[in-house]
């Protein structure tokens, strides 16, 4: 499902999610690995397809030059070709994947312009919470970052395992309850993009999309100032309400009252959620959660 969504140039939400149109160095490197891998595989696929048509044409019934050899059983030369080409393909393909994967270690720092921006990400059922601990603000289902700046993500989950993915920036990474993963990215072009959940996590999974706004550095400072004026405060109590299973349709902003909130979520000092339930069950009075559909 994620591949279908990621390849779509314009999804229903209106923002692009095209992995072949990267907007940062990690996304560009991912595109290179993808294209190189396809090219290597085509080295064996295309000759095989051509050989199928060549054999069918040569051994057609009307060709008198085609020799019928009912007792033929083995050819060392043919065996050499049949096994050497796939072996070389696997070696080359494995080398590209191995080297590329190590060069794109998610935790490796990414150079950029300006000061790095720390962003703490929590995957909820079924929404995304973005915490900016240094700016003391937080948002739901919308991620705003300055162009060219190193983006240092710390990620965890409020309940079940999930996957954070911005196709045009690159590098899917898992979010898991009780642990923190790290991801470094950079956005090189201003614009609006789309992020998504790339791992099924229950009934509300298809709606786990989030907007990504890449804005100028000065514009980011203004955005922080305006967001800090929100009348909503994010602390343990408001987080517990936010963590209840629902499909969030609004892009809510918060003032961050507790800069240690993410650490408490990741270390399970704030207990994790129960995990996904059916959306039909969320409407029941005794479920303790609300149905946002």
Secondary structure, DSSP 4 states (H G I P E B T S, - for coil): -HHHHHH-SS-TTSSB--TTS--SHHHHHHHHHHHHHHHHHHHHHHHHHHHHHHHHHHT-TT-TTSPP-TT----HHHHHHHHHHHHHHHHHHHHHHHHHHHHT-TTS----SSS-EEEEEEEETTEEEEEETTTTEEEESEEEEETTS-EEEEEEESSS-EEEE-TTT---EEE-TT--EEEEE---S-EEEEEEE-S--STTGGG-EEEEEEE-HHHHHHHHHHHTT-S-EESHHHHHHHTSS----S--EEEES-TTHHHHHHTTSSPPP-----HHHHTSGGGSS----
